[in-house]
Amino acid sequence: MNHRREIIICLGSSCFARGNKSLLKIIQRYITTHGLGDKVFFKGDHCFGDCSIGPNVKIDGKIYNQVSEENIHQILAEALQDLKK
């Protein structure tokens, strides 16, 4: 049975205002570009509680803080490296 990896982006107002709106599109594009649509479950969720160090993204239960357009590709590449062929 295949286990889909889970990526959750915080859609709380603070993270959204700090940049998660653009990160949402970048993550969706990354999943599509790397053919991970059937291996990754991507969704938005409410506040993770770490507003002051947002934007926040959670990948398989690990929370990444201060995520930006500059570091999201590196975070995704490292967290999902075992899924790419």
Secondary structure, DSSP 8 states (H G I E B T S, - for coil): ----EEEEEE-SHHHIIIIIHHHHHHHHHHHHHTT-TTTEEEEEES--S-GGG-S-EEETTEEE-S--TTTHHHHHHHHTGGG--
